[in-house]
């Protein structure tokens, strides 16, 4: 193939693919194989004594559930928050909202159970339970006596350490130097319900 260049001379161009033409071109970016290497995960191997821990307690038939939970909180020196429970209990003594104390004989299904247990000598412990009986009837209140398991009872709870008991509303004389007043003043609660 021939063509004329600017000077008018005829020149032949050969397309020879076997010719060695090395072009030194600098690539931009990172060199090959230099990607960010994955970093090993950080694993904390020490347990913090202040950490919240979850527990599933299983109570055998005849065991007083409330007394056992209080004993656990006292011996471990940890607070215990009961989240839920399932199973059947018998011989229950409850204080209802109006202050009356009732003793229930027979077996009852646990519908709901929650409460707080603190080590002895700190804040008072409280366990609230709602129980079901035949024909969909339900009764509940604060446990003030034995709460005996009838068969296997499972209780889900979390334990914690160093809980601070704060009574609200804070009074100005009760505030420490590093604490600030919440500034709530007289809040209209009806405006919060909208």
KOLMI-822132 format. One record per atom (N, C-alpha, C): residue in three letters; x, y, z. Coordinates in steps of 0.001 Angstrom, whole numbers, plus 500000, padded with zeros to 6 digits. Example, Ala and Ser with C-alpha at 12.3 -4.5 7.8 and 13.67 -1.06 7.14 Angstrom:
residues 2
ALA513190494310507800;ALA512300495500507800;ALA513200496700507800;SER512850497750507080;SER513670498940507140;SER512900500030507870;
This chain:
residues 194
UNK500845498841500000;UNK500000500000500000;UNK500893501225500000;UNK500574502188499195;UNK501412503387499122;UNK500529504611499227;UNK501123505669499714;UNK500419506958499770;UNK501453508053499679;UNK501001509247499478;UNK501901510394499358;UNK501891511142500668;UNK503096511493501093;UNK503169512286502311;UNK503097513761501962;UNK503354514662502925;UNK503232516101502690;UNK504185516595501600;UNK505320515974501540;UNK506309516408500549;UNK505990515889499154;UNK505023515038499024;UNK504663514483497739;UNK505389513215497394;UNK506222512689498280;UNK506947511442498017;UNK506037510260498247;UNK506247509237497387;UNK505510507999497597;UNK506202507179498678;UNK505419506644499592;UNK505972505804500654;UNK505098504587500802;UNK505713503475501107;UNK504942502264501353;UNK504864502002502853;UNK503696501625503287;UNK503489501322504703;UNK503169499849504800;UNK503896499178505626;UNK503653497755505855;UNK503093497586507265;UNK502051496836507326;UNK501492496502508648;UNK502069495170509061;UNK503190495233509698;UNK503852494004510125;UNK503600493832511622;UNK502838492775511961;UNK502492492565513365;UNK503594491872514130;UNK504590491384513463;UNK505662490677514141;UNK506746491625514632;UNK506614492868514293;UNK507614493836514705;UNK507555494027516206;UNK508694494143516862;UNK508741494390518303;UNK508748495885518540;UNK507699496329519174;UNK507641497740519542;UNK507261497774521010;UNK508207498076521825;UNK507935498134523259;UNK507664499568523648;UNK506536499711524272;UNK506157501036524734;UNK506253501013526253;UNK507043501890526765;UNK507143501982528222;UNK506159503059528668;UNK505093502549529236;UNK504058503448529708;UNK503870503225531196;UNK503820504264531923;UNK503679504161533362;UNK502196504091533712;UNK501831503048534458;UNK500431502910534838;UNK500141503801536038;UNK498916504277536091;UNK498540505124537226;UNK497878504259538290;UNK497887504738539489;UNK497255504005540579;UNK498220503088541293;UNK497649502135542000;UNK498460501220542798;UNK499027500114541934;UNK500162499600542331;UNK500698498432541628;UNK499800497224541842;UNK499887496278540925;UNK499065495075541048;UNK499410494307542314;UNK498340493759542939;UNK498536492951544137;UNK498740493751545402;UNK498552495071545332;UNK498789495880546533;UNK497494496368547153;UNK496426495594547014;UNK495150495988547614;UNK495285495993549126;UNK494324496681549755;UNK494322496689551220;UNK494129495276551730;UNK495036494839552528;UNK494937493499553096;UNK493870493513554194;UNK493056492472554284;UNK492053492450555358;UNK492729492402556720;UNK492209493247557624;UNK492784493314558961;UNK492103492286559846;UNK492838491663560727;UNK492213490671561612;UNK491227491365562555;UNK490144490683562918;UNK489157491308563809;UNK489731491502565206;UNK489213492515565887;UNK489616492770567268;UNK488731491926568167;UNK489336491071568948;UNK488596490169569833;UNK488961490521571269;UNK487940490822572059;UNK488161491134573472;UNK488008489833574249;UNK489084489430574879;UNK489065488123575550;UNK488791488234577043;UNK488831489433577600;UNK488562489570579029;UNK487098489934579232;UNK486498489406580269;UNK485114489696580588;UNK485059490848581574;UNK484189491788581285;UNK484004492910582194;UNK483018492502583282;UNK483359492745584551;UNK482425492388585616;UNK481179493254585603;UNK481232494406584918;UNK480082495303584870;UNK479161495007583688;UNK479523494067582848;UNK478742493795581644;UNK477380493195582007;UNK476407493473581147;UNK475091492858581310;UNK475172491443580745;UNK474702490490581511;UNK474751489089581099;UNK473336488538581027;UNK473094487676580067;UNK471769487060579954;UNK471800485673580596;UNK470671485304581179;UNK470560484014581876;UNK469225483369581531;UNK469231482077581415;UNK467990481303581345;UNK468019480357582544;UNK467113480590583485;UNK467036479766584686;UNK465974478691584473;UNK466306477485584872;UNK465341476393584824;UNK465102475914586249;UNK463854475941586663;UNK463485475561588020;UNK462773474215587994;UNK463200473334588867;UNK462558472020588986;UNK461294472149589818;UNK460476471160589746;UNK459217471148590495;UNK459494471237591999;UNK458731472072592688;UNK458861472223594136;UNK459790473346594570;UNK460472474010593648;UNK461417475082593998;UNK460673476415594074;UNK460989477228595098;UNK460418478569595220;UNK461192479499594284;UNK460532479968593237;UNK461187480755592194;UNK461661482097592730;UNK460808482816593438;UNK461164484147593941;UNK462347484079594907;UNK462330483116595804;UNK463424482978596771;UNK464736482610596074;UNK464660481759595062;UNK465869481349594342;UNK466483482507593561;UNK465647483345592948;UNK466167484498592204;UNK466811485512593140;UNK466200485728594298;UNK466789486635595280;UNK468114486087595799;UNK468184484785596022;UNK469416484139596476;UNK470521484286595424;UNK470167484127594142;UNK471140484281593058;UNK471702485701593038;UNK470809486698593142;UNK471254488094593115;UNK472158488412594302;UNK471850487851595461;UNK472639488146596665;UNK473997487454596656;UNK474041486194596249;UNK475322485481596259;UNK476264485993595177;UNK475722486416594036;UNK476567486946592951;UNK476816488439593076;UNK476126489097594015;UNK476224490553594190;UNK475951491280592874;UNK474903490851592194;UNK474485491454590928;UNK472983491681590970;UNK472542492728590296;UNK471114492934590129;UNK470589491968589087;UNK469308491682589140;UNK468707490721588226;UNK467392491305587720;UNK467250491372586397;UNK466028491868585771;UNK465335490699585082;UNK464164490323585589;UNK463401489216585009;UNK462617489755583819;UNK462789489121582665;UNK462146489576581430;UNK460883488792581102;UNK460943487480581243;UNK459780486653580917;UNK459940485289581566;UNK458850484522581535;UNK458885483176582112;UNK457799482331581462;UNK457993481039581533;UNK456993480102581036;UNK456983478879581945;UNK455797478322582138;UNK455672477138582981;UNK454440477226583858;UNK454362476321584821;UNK453213476236585725;UNK453703476387587154;UNK452969477190587948;UNK453319477402589352;UNK452129477030590226;UNK452410476863591503;UNK451366476537592472;UNK451646477282593772;UNK450623477392594628;UNK450749478047595931;UNK451353479452595793;UNK450566480358595258;UNK451025481719594977;UNK450351482693595926;UNK451157483601596491;UNK450624484675597331;UNK450917486000596640;UNK449847486745596317;UNK449989487990595554;UNK449383489168596303;UNK450010490344596123;UNK449411491591596580;UNK448904492312595338;UNK447624492614595325;UNK447045493272594168;UNK447183494790594282;UNK446747495477593246;UNK446933496931593168;UNK446245497645594324;UNK445092497171594731;UNK444361497837595820;UNK444925497506597200;UNK445983496679597273;UNK446629496357598541;UNK446177495059599168;UNK445157494430598641;UNK444687493172599217;UNK445653492044598870;UNK445844491157599819;UNK446722490008599626;UNK445848488772599442;UNK446128488023598371;UNK445349486812598104;UNK446299485621598009;UNK445828484484598472;UNK446580483241598382;UNK445866482341597387;UNK446590481899596373;UNK446010481062595322;UNK446497479632595495;UNK445564478708595565;UNK445895477293595672;UNK445579476632594347;UNK446363475654593969;UNK446162474971592696;UNK447257475354591717;UNK447107474880590494;UNK448128475131589480;UNK447675476246588545;UNK448652477104588159;UNK448377478250587296;UNK449469478348586238;UNK449064478668585009;UNK450040478923583935;UNK450580480336584064;UNK451890480487583875;UNK452489481818583886;UNK452194482475582537;UNK451521483602582574;UNK451270484367581355;UNK452356485415581167;UNK452674486117582228;UNK453723487134582172;UNK454411487220583523;UNK455730487447583488;UNK456476487643584726;UNK457589488639584453;UNK457691489644585301;UNK458841490539585236;UNK459118491087586622;UNK460304491594586789;UNK460662492113588102;UNK462134492431588208;UNK462504492952589375;UNK463893493310589671;UNK464283492702591007;UNK465472492133591040;UNK466044491603592273;UNK467394492270592479;UNK467608492766593679;UNK468877493391594032;UNK469520492590595148;UNK470843492698595293;UNK471483492032596434;UNK470890492534597744;UNK470859491681598752;UNK470273492060600044;UNK470952493311600596;UNK470156494186601178;UNK470688495401601768;UNK470637496590600824;UNK470401496369599538;UNK470279497499598624;UNK468798497788598407;UNK468401498125597227;UNK467005498461596948;UNK466105497239597142;UNK464824497465597445;UNK463912496321597613;UNK463657495618596284;UNK463524494316596352;UNK463261493517595153;UNK461757493410594940;UNK461361493207593681;UNK459939493091593360;UNK459769492159592170;UNK458788491266592274;UNK458464490335591192;UNK456962490417590940;UNK456607490707589702;UNK455199490820589306;UNK454884489665588367;UNK453755489013588616;UNK453380487855587806;UNK451899487924587460;UNK451583487501586251;UNK450192487339585812;UNK449994485871585471;UNK448952485298586063;UNK448713483869585946;UNK447371483612585291;UNK447291482506584567;UNK446043482119583907;UNK445498480845584502;UNK444172480770584537;UNK443492479577585057;UNK442505479122583999;UNK441636478230584340;UNK440648477687583403;UNK439796478803582796;UNK439285478551581614;UNK438341479405580910;UNK438881480812580649;UNK440192480947580517;UNK440784482229580139;UNK440825483275581230;UNK440558482911582462;UNK440636483891583556;UNK442094484186583869;UNK442378485445584228;UNK443751485854584532;UNK443745486647585824;UNK444775486437586631;UNK444930487185587874;UNK446404487507588038;UNK446680488668588602;UNK448075489052588742;UNK448306489980589914;UNK449565490214590188;UNK449960491114591260;UNK451418490910591607;UNK451824491555592689;UNK453197491457593170;UNK453326490236594070;UNK454352489430593828;UNK454567488216594622;UNK455071488625596010;UNK454336488202597049;UNK454729488539598424;UNK454936487292599273;UNK454854486150598677;UNK455063484895599395;UNK455730483915598457;UNK455571482642598720;UNK456195481648597849;UNK455571481630596457;UNK456390481312595487;UNK455954481107594104;UNK456602479797593676;UNK455917478700593897;UNK456501477364593779;UNK456274476810592374;UNK457347476310591769;UNK457258475704590437;UNK456544474370590528;UNK455657474126589572;UNK454967472846589471;UNK455325472268588115;UNK456356471479588071;UNK456938471066586796;UNK458068472021586447;UNK458592471895585261;UNK459722472722584845;UNK459253474137584516;UNK459928475136585086;UNK459653476551584815;UNK460926477182584274;UNK460813477902583151;UNK461954478590582546;UNK461773480088582738;UNK462840480749583193;UNK462817482198583408;UNK463971482812582638;UNK463671483828581827;UNK464691484568581087;UNK464966485854581847;UNK466262486112582120;UNK466630487292582900;UNK467988487805582467;UNK468277489047582831;UNK469605489627582633;UNK470128490069583989;UNK471438489965584153;UNK472041490431585402;UNK472974491586585099;UNK473157492449586078;UNK473954493663585900;UNK474624494001587224;UNK475661494821587156;UNK476369495252588362;UNK476356496778588426;UNK476538497288589599;UNK476687498726589839;UNK475516499556589330;UNK474312499094589553;UNK473149499903589187;UNK472994501033590195;UNK472607502185589712;UNK472421503350590569;UNK470931503597590715;UNK470467503656591951;UNK469058503904592219;UNK468848505411592294;UNK468077505958591373;UNK467806507396591313;UNK466316507605591501;UNK465953508451592465;UNK464541508770592680;UNK464232510073591956;UNK463198510034591135;UNK462811511213590361;UNK461519511780590920;UNK461251513040590859;UNK462104514072590256;UNK463256514428591176;UNK464353514858590556;UNK465522515246591325;UNK465252516564592042;UNK465643516629593301;UNK465537517879594041;UNK466849518625593898;UNK466800519950593961;UNK468013520758593766;UNK469097520412594779;UNK468714520116596022;UNK469717519799597035;UNK470341518426596823;UNK469651517545596073;UNK470183516209595813;UNK471159516172594651;UNK471204517223593837;UNK472094517223592675;UNK473534517367593107;UNK474397516577592534;UNK475829516718592766;UNK476347517857591905;UNK477611518244592133;UNK478196519325591350;UNK478286518971589880;UNK478573517696589560;UNK478739517301588162;UNK477409516974587487;UNK476332516863588267;UNK475032516593587672;UNK474304517906587439;UNK473504517942586406;UNK472714519122586125;UNK471255518775586333;UNK470487519783586683;UNK469063519568586824;UNK468478519233585468;UNK467470518361585462;UNK466896517949584182;UNK466143519083583527;UNK465785520115584287;UNK465113521267583701;UNK463696520983583265;UNK463071519958583839;UNK461723519606583416;UNK460699520586583964;UNK460930521044585189;UNK459957521951585782;UNK458599521287585898;UNK457564522031585632;UNK456215521482585635;UNK455827521145584213;UNK456007519899583822;UNK455701519460582466;UNK454255519000582421;UNK453516519459581411;UNK452150519002581200;UNK452188517653580521;UNK451900516576581249;UNK452010515225580720;UNK451006514987579595;UNK449879515680579633;UNK448876515488578573;UNK449429515911577212;UNK450403516838577197;UNK450977517246575916;UNK451897516157575362;UNK452419515261576216;UNK453282514189575770;UNK452495513046575160;UNK451221512943575454;UNK450421511818574990;UNK449869512024573586;UNK450113513181572991;UNK449579513456571649;UNK450326512719570578;
